[in-house]
Amino acid sequence: ERNLVQAISREAARRRRRVESDVFGDLSRLLPLQPSVRAHLDKPSVIRLTLSYIRMHTLLKGNSDEEEKDIEEFEASQETNMYLGILEGFVMVLSTEGDMIFLSDNVSKYMGLTQTELMGHNIFEYTHPCDHEEIRSNLRLTKRDFVMRIKSALTHRGRTANLKSATWKVLHCQGRAKVCVDPSAVSCLLLTCRPLPLSHTLLSRYTFTSQHSMDMRFTYCDQRVTSLLGYRPEELLGRSIYDLCHALDTSCLNKNHLNLCLKNQSVSGQYRMLVKGGGYVWVESHSAVIPSVRPSRSRPGIPQPLCILSVTYVLSGVEQPSLQLSLDQTIHRYLN
């Protein structure tokens, strides 16, 4: 009788496992994934991805009338800029708690981790601890533009390594909040994430490169700055970039400088740079900290300190050329 009870118990357990496997099989087949991807999903992954897709489905259905009106009024140029941004990075949809509801499938190209490996996990599991507070504050804002460090399993040669030996990749994240009035709907953050330094950066006659000490004083500037801003390179040596920044945009430059000191890479966002003699141009600087170089047998000499390398894009022509915004501009105007 005891053996009979044990046999019945084993058969019941096998039946339960078969039913469970059938349920998970049916559930995985409902996921919008390639069959080759579904075949390698374990049960926790099926649950995690199912919950993510349910939240995404709820999000897409949860537009309020007011938000639909906002979407209709969204300018085509802004949409185009977002699409162009996507081509240079990947899309991430975050919940207000930081859960990664959705990522575009090209995320593996930049992080070495697949879409299915990341969806459903929390962003704080993969980002640098020192960036968590900044990420939390951006989750509460309407428009976002920030830089964060995230784990990357890609090696310098483009191969995929184990996550335990992952390195930090710096991402420039921009996006907007999608706030739903309906309590049953999901509020989220839509971001485009682009890695820094940007591999697509191309030098043209509307850009100039410069090198700075860690306090942002010029130690080098190329000749193109003369045709763009009017300054000769030797005039800028030893001067701070803050001397050339419009007074109302110093906070933008301060944020960029802080990101450089903490994360070694940054994008300034658009700010105004003063032109010699009067007026200003709109620019954006992409910068990175170059590590110090110690002397060796092959490279004897004095140790080279940390420095900042910047590529500055000039985005406009000279605006208000008759306006002097600094004493330096006034002196140059009267000397000329």
C-alpha positions, 0 to 999 in steps of 0.5 A: 500500500505504501508503494502504491501511494508513492507511485501515485504521488510520483505520477501526480508530480509528473503530470503536474510537471507536464502541465506546467511545461505545456503552459510555459510552452504555450506562453512562450509561443505567444511571445513576439520572438523568433523561434530560435530565441524562444527555444532557449528561454528558461521558465523565469525568462518566459515569465519575465518577458511575458510581464514586460510585453503585458506592460508594453501592451498596456502602455500602448493602449493607455493613451489619454485623450490629452496625450493623444492630442499632444502626440498629434501636435508632435512636430515632424522634425522632432520625430525625424531627430528621434529616428536619426538618434535611434540609428546611432544607438538603441531605444529603451523604455523604462518604467517610473521604477526603472524597470526595462519594459522594452529595448530595441533588438539592436541593443546587443550591438552596443552592449553585448547583451541581447534584448531578451536578456535585459527586458524585465530587469531593473536598470539599476542592476546594470548601471554604475552605483554612482549614477543611480541618484542621477537616474532616479532624478531623471525618472521624475522629469518630463524631458531627459538629457543625461549621461550614465554608465552601463555594463557592457559585455563587449570587448575592445575587439567587438567580441562578447565576454562574460558579464562578470568581466563587463566594462562600463560603457558611457551612454548619452540618453535623451527622451521624454516621459509618457504620463498616463492619466488612466490609473490602469495604464503605465507611465514610462520614459522613452529614451534613445541611448547613444554610446560615447565617444560617438563612432559616427563623429566626422570632422568637417569645416564646421567643427574644430578640435581642442585640448584642455587641462582638467580645469578646461583651459586650452592647451591646444586648438586647431586652425579651423577655430579662426574661420569659425570664431575669429580667434587664432589658436595661440590667442586661446592657449591658457584661457578657460573655455568658460571665458568664451561661454555665454553667461546664461549657458555656464550651467550647461558647461558646468554639467558637462565639466562635471560629467567629464570629471566623474564619467570621463566622457560627455556631450555638452548639449547646445550652448552659445560660444562668443565670437571674437569682436561680437555676437555668438554661435550655437555649438555642441561639444563632444569630449573625453578625458585622455588618461595620463601617459607614464614614461617608459623605455620606448617613450622616455620623458616627462609624464603626461597628465590627464587632459580633455579632448573635445570636438566642437560642432558649430551649429549656427552662423554668427548671431547678433554680431554687433552685440558685445557680451564680454569685455574681451569682445569690446576690446577686440571691437575697438582694436579693430 
